[in-house]
Amino acid sequence: MSIYITSDTHFYHTNVIKYCNRPFSDSEEMNNFMIKQWNSVVSNNDTIIHLGDFGFGNKEQITKICSQLNGNKILIKGNHDLRKGDGFWLDCGFQTVYKRKQVPLNEIFPEWEADIILSHYPISVEQNQLNIHGHIHNSPLDTTLFNKENHICVCVEMLDNYKPIDLEKLILDWRDKK
């Protein structure tokens, strides 16, 4: 079993194509491509943490997307996900939903260290901590507020061809650069 992470898929959100310069003609093409990319790396035995702004649409649409995506899905709610209650997301196919602004990785997986903080928005962390976040899409991190050395954006635009990234590899790569 592997653990993957991603953020800001914005399924069914047509305007995000323009806002983030995504290479799709419409949300249907975007949805289909991102489902394919997700499933190309995530198996049904894997776990995937989504750091928010999963998708727009009604319960039927979101359930349809979730049912096509491999893995045990964990959601840390983003600003667009807060409009819907935890029960909505659980009914759609997420196994766990967090609505707090930040979640230490060891709260989800106790065997992991406490120095990794997951959040939708970038947050201030101690020098020895890593904040894995979403929200900013393909915009640069505001380095007047945050140290880029201990922040990693996992928005789909920042990942290899919109594919979720292996969390252990991401953390090991970060530690190797320190």
Secondary structure, DSSP 8 states (H G I E B T S, - for coil): --EEEEB---BT-HHHHHHTT-S-SSHHHHHHHHHHHHHHH--TTSEEEE-S--B-S-HHHHHHHHHHS-SEEEEE--TTTTTS-HHHHHHHT-SEEE-SSEEEHHHHSTTS-TTEEEESS-----TT-EEEE-SSTTS---TTTS-GGGEEE-BGGGSGGG--EEHHHHHHHHHHH-
